């Protein structure tokens, strides 16, 4: 039986070498956010980026400054879940 990720870590590589990590609970949450980014990919207009582990706060970024995106599934073992 395949393991199911507990969340997804999304790494944004920005112009100038800056990096930002954001997290999504499900792949569908990431895909929904990504759909808002794609139509504006050449835009210098700001879009909201959810900040990891801080609900209700956002970072803004210009879509044209995003060079690469890496999506990494994160798996929590049952031991890690009980320690939190």
C-alpha positions in Angstrom: 0.0 0.0 0.0 1.5 3.4 -1.0 2.2 5.9 1.7 0.2 9.2 1.6 2.1 12.5 2.2 1.1 14.4 5.2 1.8 17.7 3.4 3.6 19.1 0.4 6.6 21.5 0.6 6.8 23.8 -2.4 10.2 25.5 -3.0 10.2 28.7 -5.0 13.5 29.8 -6.6 13.3 33.6 -7.3 15.4 36.0 -9.3 18.5 37.1 -7.5 18.9 33.7 -5.9 16.3 34.1 -3.2 14.5 30.9 -2.1 11.2 30.6 -0.3 9.5 27.4 1.1 5.7 27.3 1.4 3.6 24.3 2.5 0.3 23.0 1.4 -1.8 20.3 3.2 -2.8 18.6 -0.1 -1.6 18.5 -3.6 -5.0 19.9 -4.7 -4.4 23.0 -2.5 -1.1 23.6 -4.3 -2.7 23.0 -7.7 -5.5 25.5 -6.9 -2.9 28.2 -5.9 -0.8 27.4 -9.0 -3.8 27.9 -11.3 -4.0 31.5 -10.1 -0.2 31.9 -10.8 -0.1 30.5 -14.4 -2.2 33.1 -16.2 0.0 35.9 -14.6 3.4 34.2 -15.3 4.8 37.2 -17.2 3.1 39.8 -15.0 4.9 42.1 -12.7 1.6 42.4 -10.7 1.9 41.0 -7.1 0.2 37.7 -6.2 -0.4 36.2 -2.8 1.8 33.3 -1.6 0.7 31.5 1.6 3.5 31.4 4.2 4.3 28.0 5.7 2.9 27.4 9.2 1.4 30.9 9.6 -2.3 30.8 8.8 -3.8 34.1 7.6 -0.5 35.8 6.6 0.8 36.0 3.1 3.9 36.9 1.2 3.5 38.7 -2.2 5.6 37.9 -5.2 5.8 39.0 -8.8 5.1 35.9 -10.9 7.6 37.0 -13.5 10.4 36.7 -10.8 9.7 33.0 -10.1 12.4 31.0 -12.0 11.6 27.5 -10.7 9.1 25.6 -8.5 9.9 22.3 -6.8 7.1 20.3 -5.2 8.2 17.8 -2.5 5.9 15.4 -0.7 6.5 15.2 3.0 5.8 12.1 5.0 5.3 12.0 8.8 5.8 8.7 10.6 3.3 7.8 13.3 6.1 8.4 15.9 6.5 12.0 14.7 2.8 12.7 14.9 2.6 11.6 18.5 5.5 13.7 19.6 3.9 17.0 18.5 
